[in-house]
């Protein structure tokens, strides 16, 4: 994808009105993270006109020397509404009735946070009025060392190029141009994941980062948040056949709703990213791992695949039988004799 002329893309910035000042009413949560008062943000009017650009275009405006991998550009375009990841195709506008339900399963260090989450979140805030981008994870370390810094870095570059468009704390960004917010938070209690809904006239993105580690009760709470136009699950591959991330990814595969097919609105879509799609990972390393590591490790770490299907002949005891046994163990009578083989 070629870089675009930023002068054309930011023409709307010439029409920016006088900015209203954002009173910095900071609330500090139990993780010692600072947030603006979202109630206050919800009633602040936009100061200008929303931009018209895709996440790919924003990337090349702000980071022109970093060439996107094919899969990164494809998935940013898909989230933006090009269902077949073709920038020439007609863009679909997701909404609450026809949301984008999206799953990205990829290994560590391939750009899930820096490229996909950060680029999409910041673009969404710049191109939609009164929008909310709510991204959660179960790990404070993930938030502070990966998701948070990548969003802050991109927001800083946007401010440098476009003027002071965003006001920010460490984990909360408010776009004064459009009146939209990006809020990143840690969720370890179901009650804290409830209560997110779009602001009047705006759209909302729900994002779950490292979703394989998020307990089902947190997902149950998130499903009480209605009105979203996008629900994203981003994660490295699960190692167990359990959890909402695994179930939704498996359902997408069963429905054949996965790459290279086009995304269908209101239906879970799965994109798995192999290490072979990431040129920065040395081929010599991958070849060595293929020769030395066990099958399950290769499936997960190199091919970003889900745990193996139970119809696979190499699976001796299917997981559903094992789980049933754990839930309903045989009664111990004291005189049983057991023999085991390994």
C-alpha positions in Angstrom: 0.0 0.0 0.0 1.5 3.4 -1.0 1.7 6.3 1.4 -0.9 9.0 0.8 -0.6 12.8 0.6 -1.2 13.9 4.1 -2.2 17.4 2.9 -5.2 16.0 1.2 -6.2 13.8 4.1 -6.1 16.6 6.7 -7.8 19.3 4.7 -10.7 19.3 7.2 -8.3 20.5 9.9 -8.3 23.9 8.3 -11.9 24.2 9.4 -11.3 23.5 13.1 -13.4 25.8 15.4 -12.2 27.4 18.6 -11.5 24.5 21.0 -13.4 24.1 24.3 -11.1 23.5 27.2 -11.3 20.1 28.8 -11.3 20.3 32.5 -8.9 17.7 33.7 -11.1 16.0 36.2 -8.8 13.0 36.9 -10.1 9.9 38.6 -7.6 7.4 39.8 -8.6 3.7 40.0 -7.3 1.0 42.2 -4.5 0.2 39.8 -3.3 3.8 40.2 -4.2 4.6 36.6 -5.6 8.0 35.7 -8.7 8.6 33.7 -10.7 11.7 32.6 -14.3 11.9 33.8 -16.2 10.1 31.0 -19.4 11.8 32.1 -17.8 15.1 31.4 -16.3 13.9 28.1 -19.7 12.7 26.9 -21.2 16.2 26.8 -18.2 18.0 25.3 -19.0 19.0 21.7 -16.5 18.2 18.9 -14.3 21.2 17.9 -13.9 20.3 14.2 -14.7 17.9 11.5 -13.9 14.2 11.5 -11.1 13.1 9.2 -11.6 10.8 6.2 -8.9 8.2 6.2 -8.3 4.5 6.8 -6.0 3.0 9.5 -3.5 2.1 6.7 -3.4 5.7 5.6 -3.0 7.0 9.2 -0.1 4.5 9.6 1.8 5.9 6.6 1.1 9.5 7.6 2.5 8.9 11.1 5.0 6.2 10.5 6.1 6.4 6.8 9.3 4.4 7.1 7.5 1.3 8.6 6.1 -0.8 5.8 3.1 -2.8 6.8 3.2 -6.6 6.3 0.5 -7.8 3.9 -1.6 -9.3 6.7 -1.4 -6.1 8.8 -2.7 -3.9 6.0 -5.4 -6.5 5.1 -6.8 -6.7 8.6 -6.7 -2.9 9.2 -8.7 -2.5 6.0 -11.1 -5.2 7.0 -11.8 -3.6 10.4 -12.3 -0.3 8.5 -15.1 -1.9 6.5 -13.5 -3.4 3.4 -14.9 -6.8 4.1 -12.6 -8.6 1.6 -9.5 -6.5 2.6 -9.4 -4.9 -0.8 -9.0 -1.1 -0.6 -10.8 -0.7 -3.9 -14.0 -2.5 -2.7 -17.0 -0.6 -1.4 -16.6 0.1 2.3 -19.3 -1.3 4.6 -20.3 0.9 7.5 -20.6 -1.2 10.6 -23.3 -0.3 13.2 -25.1 -1.8 16.2 -27.4 -3.8 14.0 -24.6 -5.1 11.7 -21.5 -5.1 13.9 -18.0 -6.3 13.1 -17.3 -9.4 15.2 -13.6 -10.0 14.8 -11.0 -12.4 16.2 -7.3 -12.1 15.6 -5.1 -15.0 16.7 -1.4 -14.4 16.3 1.8 -15.1 18.1 3.8 -12.7 20.3 5.7 -9.9 18.8 3.9 -9.7 15.4 2.2 -6.4 15.9 -1.2 -7.1 17.4 -1.0 -4.2 19.8 1.3 -1.8 18.0 -0.3 -2.1 14.5 -3.8 -3.6 14.7 -5.2 -2.3 18.0 -3.4 1.1 18.2 -3.8 2.0 14.5 -7.5 1.0 14.4 -8.4 2.6 17.8 -6.8 6.0 16.9 -8.3 6.0 13.4 -11.7 5.2 14.8 -11.5 8.2 17.2 -10.4 10.5 14.5 -13.0 9.5 11.9 -16.1 9.2 14.1 -18.0 11.8 16.2 -18.6 11.1 19.9 -17.2 7.6 19.5 -15.9 5.4 22.3 -13.1 2.8 22.0 -13.0 0.6 25.1 -10.1 -1.8 25.2 -9.7 -4.2 28.2 -7.2 -6.9 29.3 -6.8 -9.0 32.4 -3.2 -8.0 32.8 -2.0 -4.7 34.0 1.5 -5.5 32.7 0.0 -6.1 29.2 -1.7 -2.7 29.4 1.3 -0.7 30.7 4.0 -2.3 28.6 2.3 -3.0 25.3 -1.2 -1.7 24.6 -0.8 1.6 26.5 2.6 2.7 25.2 1.7 1.9 21.5 -1.5 4.0 21.7 0.4 6.8 23.5 3.1 6.8 20.9 0.7 7.0 18.0 -1.4 9.7 19.6 1.8 11.8 20.2 2.7 11.5 16.5 -0.9 12.5 15.5 -0.6 15.6 17.7 2.8 16.5 16.2 1.5 16.3 12.7 -2.1 17.5 13.0 -1.8 19.9 16.0 -3.1 19.2 19.5 -5.9 16.9 18.6 -5.7 14.6 21.6 -5.6 15.2 25.3 -4.2 12.2 27.2 -3.4 10.5 30.4 -1.3 7.3 30.5 -4.3 5.1 29.5 -7.1 7.5 28.4 -7.1 9.7 25.3 -9.8 12.2 24.3 -10.0 13.5 20.7 -11.2 17.1 21.0 -11.6 17.3 17.2 -14.4 14.6 17.2 -15.3 14.4 20.8 -14.3 10.7 20.9 -12.4 8.7 23.5 -10.0 5.8 23.7 -10.0 4.2 27.2 -7.7 1.3 28.2 -8.4 -0.6 31.4 -7.7 -3.7 33.3 -10.6 -5.9 34.1 -10.3 -8.5 36.9 -13.8 -8.1 38.3 -17.0 -8.7 36.3 -18.7 -5.6 37.7 -16.0 -3.3 36.3 -16.7 -4.5 32.7 -20.3 -3.6 32.8 -22.0 -0.3 31.9 -20.2 0.7 28.7 -22.6 2.0 26.0 -22.3 4.4 23.1 -22.6 8.1 23.7 -25.6 9.8 22.1 -25.1 9.8 18.3 -21.8 7.9 18.5 -20.4 4.5 17.9 -18.5 2.2 20.2 -15.8 -0.4 19.9 -15.3 -3.1 22.5 -11.8 -4.7 22.4 -10.5 -7.6 24.5 -6.8 -7.9 24.4 -5.1 -11.2 25.1 -8.6 -12.6 25.2 -7.6 -16.2 25.8 -6.7 -15.1 29.4 -9.9 -13.3 30.1 -12.3 -15.4 32.3 -15.8 -16.2 31.1 -17.4 -14.0 33.8 -15.7 -11.0 32.4 -17.0 -11.8 28.9 -20.5 -12.2 30.4 -20.2 -8.7 31.8 -19.0 -7.3 28.5 -21.9 -8.9 26.7 -24.2 -6.6 28.8 -22.6 -3.7 27.1 -24.8 -3.1 24.1 -24.8 -0.8 21.0 -21.2 -1.5 19.8 -20.3 -1.4 16.1 -17.2 -3.5 16.7 -16.4 -6.3 19.1 -12.7 -7.4 18.8 -10.9 -10.3 20.4 -7.2 -10.2 20.0 -4.9 -12.9 21.5 -2.0 -15.3 21.1 -3.2 -18.9 20.6 -4.9 -20.7 23.5 -3.4 -23.9 24.7 -6.7 -25.3 26.2 -10.0 -26.0 24.6 -11.8 -23.7 27.0 -12.9 -20.1 27.3 -14.9 -17.7 25.2 -12.0 -16.9 22.9 -11.6 -20.5 22.0 -15.3 -21.1 21.5 -15.9 -18.1 19.3 -12.8 -18.9 17.2 -13.9 -22.5 16.8 -17.4 -21.3 15.8 -16.0 -19.0 13.2 -13.9 -21.9 11.8 -16.9 -24.2 11.8 -18.9 -21.5 9.9 -16.0 -21.1 7.4 -16.0 -17.5 8.5 -12.2 -17.1 8.4 -9.4 -15.9 6.2 -9.2 -15.8 3.1 -12.9 -15.5 3.0 -14.6 -12.1 3.4 -15.9 -11.0 6.7 -19.7 -11.1 7.1 -21.2 -8.5 9.5 -22.8 -9.9 12.7 -20.8 -13.1 12.4 -17.6 -14.0 14.1 -14.6 -13.8 11.8 -11.2 -15.5 12.5 -7.8 -14.4 11.1 -4.9 -16.5 12.2 -1.4 -15.2 11.5 1.4 -17.6 10.9 5.0 -16.7 11.9 5.9 -17.2 8.2 3.7 -14.1 7.4 6.1 -12.0 9.6 9.3 -11.2 7.7 11.1 -10.0 10.9 11.1 -13.5 12.3 14.2 -15.3 10.9 13.5 -18.3 8.6 16.4 -20.1 10.1 14.8 -19.9 13.5 11.5 -21.2 12.2 13.1 -24.1 10.4 15.0 -25.0 13.5 11.9 -24.9 15.6 10.0 -27.1 13.1 12.8 -29.7 13.5 13.2 -29.6 17.2 9.9 -28.6 18.9 6.9 -30.8 19.7 3.8 -30.8 17.5 1.6 -28.8 19.9 4.3 -26.1 20.3 4.6 -25.7 16.5 0.9 -25.5 16.0 0.6 -22.8 18.7 3.8 -20.8 18.4 4.4 -20.9 14.6 1.0 -21.4 13.0 -1.1 -19.6 15.7 -3.5 -22.5 15.5 -6.2 -23.6 17.9 -5.7 -26.7 20.0 -6.0 -29.9 17.9 -9.4 -31.3 16.9 -10.4 -34.3 18.9 -10.9 -36.3 15.7 -7.1 -36.2 15.2 -5.8 -39.8 15.5 -2.9 -38.6 17.7 -5.4 -37.6 20.4 -5.8 -40.6 22.7 -8.2 -39.2 25.3 -10.5 -36.5 24.0 -10.7 -33.5 26.3 -14.5 -33.7 26.8 -14.1 -37.2 28.3 -11.3 -36.0 30.6 -13.4 -33.0 31.7 -16.5 -35.1 32.3 -14.4 -37.4 34.4 -13.1 -34.5 36.5 -16.6 -33.3 37.1 -17.9 -36.8 37.9 -15.1 -38.9 39.4 -15.8 -42.6 40.2 -16.6 -43.3 43.8 -13.6 -44.5 45.9 -14.4 -47.7 47.7 -11.0 -48.3 49.3 -10.2 -51.7 47.7 -9.7 -50.6 44.1 -6.6 -51.8 42.3 -5.4 -49.5 39.5 -2.8 -50.1 36.8 -1.5 -47.3 34.6 0.8 -47.2 31.6 2.8 -44.3 30.2 
